Amino acid sequence: MSRIDGPLVWQALQSLREELDAAERDRIASHFAGQVRARGFAAPIASSPVVDSAAGVLAAEGYCSLASLLAPAQVAEVVRYFRERPCFNAHVHASSDKVPRRLGEGAEAFHYGSYALDDVVAAPFLVELANSPALLAIAERYLGCTPTLYSLNAWWSFPGLARPAKVSQSFHRDLDDFRFCTLFLYLTDVDARGGPHAYVRRTHRIDLLEQEMAKAAPGALEEVDPQLRASVAGGAFRRGQAYGLDPAIRQLFGHLADMIPGPAGSGLIADTYGLHMGIPPESGPRLIFWARYGLHVNYGPNAAPVEERLIASRIPWDDRARYINRALLRS
Ligand SMILES: O=C(O)CCC(=O)C(=O)O
């Protein structure tokens, strides 16, 4: 697809996603997955107790915690690598002012310091982790087809800002694809004050949401902001719509809202269509990495493809690997 057609198709699909309710979105996702399966890049899904259990929890709850994704020595190397590079003042590089800033030299004046895709790809261990058979198998189970790895990102969340960042430090839904899931890897230790990711379980699936809503106190939903109500009920919603720590979310779903701390090297895989947020860190900066798995090449705001050799030299490179990583590659 050309550099014009890619964004054009992405924008059209994005508008469609904003108009669909959760059930329609899911139906289209199944068609997409069927088309991908028909094109035959599937590998036999590696079945192991870890993969089976993580895929089951992800489907049932919306996220699954993952321990020991990287060893302490690997984490130290990754953190050292990023500390030596400039970062950019937004959650994703594409939304920043594109001014490189170093840690200790102005970067911390902003909520976020994210890295350019080339630097994320060149970081040690991360491309290998995102392409590990176990994570690909979990994503493949969840999506119903071979995943497309459409976004890699790493960023600092800095403490001490007067207000939380818009959207991402407020409960919100992501709308990247008709079905997708996100691996988050903590690269610093994250306790309750270290900026844990928070996720409202079961808000990723309309059937589960309906079950939870049926348990809500009579009238509880009427008090909720109409946009939030539509979203909570699995209806259409706008991208970028955020709900803060809306008391209604606490009232309706408090018992399902998990804060997810973990040591550096651990993480989670989540369907971030479900309500989620990053709690602003208080005790120190948090460094985190994501890898996003979806149904197709998703020319979202993160797209800035890298040279094939940067990835191909790192992992077993065959047709399937090229397919999975193609959104990240310059053609
Ligand atoms: O910072 C976090 O833990 C959450 C980031 C987030 O909300 C997102 O990537 O959509």
The ligand as an SDF file (V2000), in Angstrom:
LIG
                    3D

 10  9  0  0  0  0  0  0  0  0999 V2000
    0.8250    3.9520   30.8480 O   0  0  0  0  0  0  0  0  0  0  0  0
    0.0970    2.9630   30.9280 C   0  0  0  0  0  0  0  0  0  0  0  0
    0.2420    2.0620   31.7660 O   0  0  0  0  0  0  0  0  0  0  0  0
   -1.1040    2.8750   30.0120 C   0  0  0  0  0  0  0  0  0  0  0  0
   -0.8710    3.3800   28.6490 C   0  0  0  0  0  0  0  0  0  0  0  0
   -2.1690    3.4650   27.9110 C   0  0  0  0  0  0  0  0  0  0  0  0
   -3.1730    3.7790   28.4250 O   0  0  0  0  0  0  0  0  0  0  0  0
   -2.2370    3.1260   26.5240 C   0  0  0  0  0  0  0  0  0  0  0  0
   -1.2210    2.7320   25.9920 O   0  0  0  0  0  0  0  0  0  0  0  0
   -3.3120    3.2110   25.9300 O   0  0  0  0  0  0  0  0  0  0  0  0
  1  2  2  0
  2  3  1  0
  2  4  1  0
  4  5  1  0
  5  6  1  0
  6  7  2  0
  6  8  1  0
  8  9  2  0
  8 10  1  0
M  END
$$$$
